[in-house]
Amino acid sequence: MDVFLQQLINGLTLGCVYAVVALGYTMVYGIIQLINFAHGEVVMIGAMVAFSVIVALNGSGVPPPLIVALGVLAAIPICMAVGYSVEKVAYRPLRNAPRLAPLITAIGVSIILQHVALLIWGRNYISFPQIIPNETYHLTSSATSATITNIQIAIIVLSIAMMVGLVLLVYKTRIGIAMRAVSQRPDVAGLMGISSNNVISFTFVIGAGLGAIAGVMIGSYYGIAHYQMGFMLGLKAFCAAVLGGIGNLAGAVLGGILIGLIEAFGAGYMGDLTNVCTLDKFLPGFTALCEANNNMAVFGSSYKDVFAFIVLILVLVFRPQGLLGERVADRA
């Protein structure tokens, strides 16, 4: 039970980060049916900018919580500017082009942003300074008690707050009504006085702001940042968006949490389930391996990145619209 609780906490923490990043994918797709594969790199830039600010202020006498807050506040506008610039320069001219053109452009923008970060911050892994003490809380009184840290609590609480705030923005404000109108019928929304270009740019800006905060959270959680960190994170968040039903805000949240839980439980239990001695009970051919390597696993925790893509394949095969998505007929 302690192992189960520990993996549940780890999965919820990762799932909240994936959900926040997936919201950026699903909002853009819901508005203009574009998969913004550069979104992962926006998350990476947020982590790198926050790192630079935190390192510059570390040891300056500023309280640690304020240093982290300043790092986040510096990352958000820069990521928003990147998101706005990418939409205006790279995506807007191709809005009416065949679907393949903006898709290839998004991949190109992703590579460009990676190499810009490479030029600025270098190719080596960067360690986040632990300016805030990492406090651990035990959930039970046993010797192998499951634990949760103050960083994990902050990530979960902040992620929930951002998700709730985004839902309120989309469903309770005038700009949210405009976003939903443009996603349904941009031509009719234009006749009602709504500027589609402004709404689409605003969507990219909001998604980039969420990505900046997610970058700081994932950098603080793992303690490292790298110019390629956004690639795998972005792909997993994309899998989460597809799993939940891309274009659906609730689906992105559900998909992100499920992907995080699947990854955590897979990493925690796959080694035991695929241990050669466990398999020997069902497949006698593993007897020799069990005798020679008692603790060897066919698939260990190092294969945790595979699970998200296995889920993606299964979803695309059996329910391509996602868990909360709906089948929509193409307009004639």
Solvent accessible surface area in square Angstrom, and as a share of the most:
residue,aa,sasa,rsa
1,M,167,0.75
2,D,27,0.14
3,V,85,0.49
4,F,89,0.37
5,L,46,0.23
6,Q,45,0.20
7,Q,32,0.14
8,L,53,0.26
9,I,16,0.08
10,N,36,0.19
11,G,0,0.00
12,L,59,0.30
13,T,0,0.00
14,L,13,0.07
15,G,0,0.00
16,C,5,0.03
17,V,0,0.00
18,Y,7,0.03
19,A,0,0.00
20,V,0,0.00
21,V,0,0.00
22,A,0,0.00
23,L,3,0.01
24,G,1,0.01
25,Y,3,0.01
26,T,1,0.01
27,M,8,0.04
28,V,4,0.02
29,Y,59,0.22
30,G,18,0.18
31,I,14,0.07
32,I,36,0.18
33,Q,72,0.32
34,L,12,0.06
35,I,30,0.15
36,N,9,0.05
37,F,48,0.20
38,A,1,0.01
39,H,6,0.03
40,G,1,0.01
41,E,2,0.01
42,V,6,0.03
43,V,0,0.00
44,M,0,0.00
45,I,13,0.07
46,G,0,0.00
47,A,0,0.00
48,M,1,0.00
49,V,14,0.08
50,A,0,0.00
51,F,30,0.12
52,S,45,0.29
53,V,35,0.20
54,I,6,0.03
55,V,73,0.42
56,A,79,0.61
57,L,47,0.24
58,N,74,0.38
59,G,77,0.74
60,S,66,0.43
61,G,74,0.72
62,V,44,0.25
63,P,76,0.48
64,P,53,0.33
65,P,87,0.55
66,L,86,0.43
67,I,3,0.02
68,V,39,0.22
69,A,42,0.32
70,L,67,0.33
71,G,0,0.00
72,V,27,0.16
73,L,111,0.55
74,A,31,0.24
75,A,0,0.00
76,I,33,0.17
77,P,74,0.46
78,I,76,0.39
79,C,0,0.00
80,M,56,0.25
81,A,57,0.44
82,V,29,0.17
83,G,4,0.04
84,Y,89,0.34
85,S,55,0.35
86,V,18,0.10
87,E,0,0.00
88,K,98,0.42
89,V,114,0.65
90,A,19,0.15
91,Y,6,0.02
92,R,62,0.23
93,P,97,0.61
94,L,51,0.25
95,R,77,0.28
96,N,152,0.78
97,A,32,0.25
98,P,105,0.66
99,R,173,0.63
100,L,115,0.57
101,A,34,0.26
102,P,17,0.11
103,L,60,0.30
104,I,101,0.51
105,T,35,0.20
106,A,0,0.00
107,I,83,0.42
108,G,28,0.27
109,V,16,0.09
110,S,9,0.06
111,I,90,0.46
112,I,107,0.54
113,L,19,0.09
114,Q,18,0.08
115,H,93,0.41
116,V,64,0.37
117,A,1,0.01
118,L,31,0.16
119,L,155,0.77
120,I,111,0.56
121,W,53,0.18
122,G,29,0.28
123,R,152,0.56
124,N,114,0.59
125,Y,146,0.56
126,I,23,0.12
127,S,81,0.52
128,F,12,0.05
129,P,36,0.23
130,Q,108,0.48
131,I,27,0.14
132,I,57,0.29
133,P,94,0.59
134,N,89,0.46
135,E,90,0.40
136,T,69,0.40
137,Y,99,0.38
138,H,128,0.57
139,L,84,0.42
140,T,56,0.33
141,S,121,0.78
142,S,54,0.35
143,A,113,0.88
144,T,105,0.61
145,S,13,0.08
146,A,2,0.01
147,T,29,0.17
148,I,27,0.13
149,T,25,0.15
150,N,35,0.18
151,I,30,0.15
152,Q,10,0.05
153,I,69,0.35
154,A,58,0.45
155,I,5,0.02
156,I,32,0.16
157,V,91,0.52
158,L,78,0.39
159,S,0,0.00
160,I,88,0.45
161,A,57,0.44
162,M,22,0.10
163,M,17,0.08
164,V,80,0.46
165,G,37,0.36
166,L,7,0.03
167,V,66,0.38
168,L,92,0.46
169,L,39,0.20
170,V,9,0.05
171,Y,110,0.42
172,K,153,0.65
173,T,51,0.29
174,R,214,0.78
175,I,56,0.28
176,G,0,0.00
177,I,97,0.49
178,A,13,0.10
179,M,8,0.04
180,R,90,0.33
181,A,33,0.26
182,V,2,0.01
183,S,35,0.22
184,Q,123,0.55
185,R,113,0.41
186,P,69,0.43
187,D,84,0.44
188,V,68,0.39
189,A,3,0.02
190,G,40,0.38
191,L,153,0.76
192,M,149,0.67
193,G,70,0.68
194,I,41,0.21
195,S,51,0.33
196,S,29,0.19
197,N,64,0.33
198,N,102,0.52
199,V,6,0.03
200,I,6,0.03
201,S,8,0.05
202,F,61,0.25
203,T,1,0.00
204,F,7,0.03
205,V,30,0.17
206,I,32,0.16
207,G,2,0.02
208,A,3,0.02
209,G,5,0.04
210,L,18,0.09
211,G,0,0.00
212,A,0,0.00
213,I,24,0.12
214,A,0,0.00
215,G,0,0.00
216,V,7,0.04
217,M,9,0.04
218,I,11,0.05
219,G,0,0.00
220,S,32,0.20
221,Y,55,0.21
222,Y,111,0.42
223,G,13,0.12
224,I,79,0.40
225,A,1,0.01
226,H,19,0.09
227,Y,20,0.07
228,Q,87,0.39
229,M,39,0.17
230,G,0,0.00
231,F,107,0.45
232,M,70,0.31
233,L,13,0.07
234,G,3,0.03
235,L,46,0.23
236,K,10,0.04
237,A,0,0.00
238,F,35,0.15
239,C,1,0.01
240,A,0,0.00
241,A,0,0.00
242,V,13,0.07
243,L,9,0.04
244,G,0,0.00
245,G,1,0.01
246,I,45,0.23
247,G,37,0.36
248,N,50,0.26
249,L,25,0.12
250,A,61,0.48
251,G,0,0.00
252,A,0,0.00
253,V,33,0.19
254,L,65,0.32
255,G,0,0.00
256,G,0,0.00
257,I,45,0.23
258,L,55,0.27
259,I,1,0.01
260,G,0,0.00
261,L,34,0.17
262,I,62,0.31
263,E,2,0.01
264,A,6,0.05
265,F,46,0.19
266,G,11,0.10
267,A,26,0.20
268,G,24,0.23
269,Y,71,0.27
270,M,49,0.22
271,G,19,0.18
272,D,97,0.50
273,L,111,0.55
274,T,17,0.10
275,N,25,0.13
276,V,0,0.00
277,C,28,0.17
278,T,43,0.25
279,L,36,0.18
280,D,39,0.20
281,K,162,0.68
282,F,151,0.63
283,L,94,0.47
284,P,108,0.68
285,G,71,0.69
286,F,47,0.19
287,T,57,0.33
288,A,71,0.55
289,L,72,0.36
290,C,26,0.15
291,E,143,0.64
292,A,80,0.62
293,N,61,0.31
294,N,98,0.50
295,N,130,0.66
296,M,77,0.34
297,A,35,0.27
298,V,60,0.34
299,F,96,0.40
300,G,20,0.19
301,S,63,0.41
302,S,98,0.63
303,Y,97,0.37
304,K,68,0.29
305,D,47,0.24
306,V,67,0.39
307,F,23,0.10
308,A,2,0.01
309,F,59,0.25
310,I,83,0.42
311,V,22,0.13
312,L,26,0.13
313,I,104,0.53
314,L,93,0.46
315,V,15,0.09
316,L,92,0.46
317,V,99,0.57
318,F,157,0.65
319,R,97,0.35
320,P,63,0.40
321,Q,39,0.17
322,G,0,0.00
323,L,71,0.35
324,L,77,0.38
325,G,13,0.13
326,E,146,0.66
327,R,179,0.65
328,V,128,0.74
329,A,91,0.70
330,D,139,0.72
331,R,185,0.68
332,A,157,1.22
